[in-house]
């Protein structure tokens, strides 16, 4: 079989194996890193096993198109972690930079850079015009043609980031949406997905290809009209309220998945790992706890499994969902300092004692919501209500069992050094794009999100 995964990239990595630890108010707290600046020294650890590595061992050819975001230094690149091909960048397309204090982000073709954002891969922030998404579409189509001829099974990970500010779309799509530039961007991504699906049909491999479409987080309320809408859900990206973590996911596999189904199964991006291994008969690693579960019974037989979901900001357990109930152990939107600067993760939404601008500890008496009756998390079930007294003991037990078996990872984001920025990426010498590397001065660093 073949596997295509579309991730609508708005920000962060899709698994919590990269985190950062910080100290605040006497508690060990972790804040979700809004993005990974070039000065961060860390990245994906070699001890982590990614499913592309296992697919590669099983004979698959794997390609990543778009943003990697699991470390920009060469030892963390995708070709070191299970991918055979890569066209994209290790960081977001922020910039332009002056190449003196900060270098422009490199774009890679496999293991070597092929240029830099804003220099060789233009993004006009005044108009929003850029041809990047068209390049990403063509890379995908060419890869599918290549793999169809070779008959080798493949995994294509299409992680384009045009919906991440600064937004961009090609000239053909600019001004075509009533939603402004963000709408133009989404229309082009929709076009790109359609092109890829049509190519699968044209090559007559659609019946044997599982396609998964999802997003790494909710819409960025902080981006205001340059971000998406989270509908009735509270707040957005960088929070553990429903607007930050709840995402629609689509699965398409014509010969196996009945069309038109809607499942209320609660899933996680981590389930893709277990699902892919299940479908390809690859045995999962036995030396570690696997966080996700296989969604094959959901996709094929429409079964629903009741399972808890744990919502973290870094290594701090903020909230837990069990069935239709959600308990908040901590509440926090973003700091007063950021909020007073106009940075609002909830964009005009305010729920007393819930969308707090201070990190409030509720672990002794978690806040409880019923997401079926109240998907917007606006009406908490108070602790003196019988429903709270009946439900909360089971949730607390679920939390205790989870924490008892949790193995903390090694922080990867807590050391920084200007010398590790993208000054001289592999291949820069061939393009005359190498920049002077400053002296190395590592230091402990913290992040506000």
Buried (B, 14 or more C-beta within 10 A) or exposed (E): BBBBBBBBBBBBBBBBBBBBBBEEEEEEBBBBBBBBBBBBBBBBBEEBBBBBBBBBEEEBBBBBBBBBBBBBBBEBBBBBBBBBBBBBBBBBBBBBBEBEEBBBBBBBBBBBBBBBBBBBBBBEBEEBBBBBBBBBBBBBBEBBEBBBEEEEBBBBBBBBBBBBBBBBBBEEBBEEBEBEBBBBBBBBBEBBBEBBBEBBEEBEBBEBBBBBBBBBBBBBBBBEEBBBBBEEBBBBBBBBBBBBBBBEBEBBBBEBBEEEEEBEBBBBBBBBBBBBBBBBEBEBEEEEEBBBBBBBBBBEEEEEEEBBBBBBBBBBBBBBBBBBBBBBBBBBBBBEEBBEEEBBBBBEBBBEEBBBBEBBBBEEEBBBBBBEEBBBBBEBBEEEEEEBEEBBEEBBEBBEEEEEEEEEBEBBBBBBBBBBBBBBBBBBEEBEBBBEEBEEEEEEBEBEB
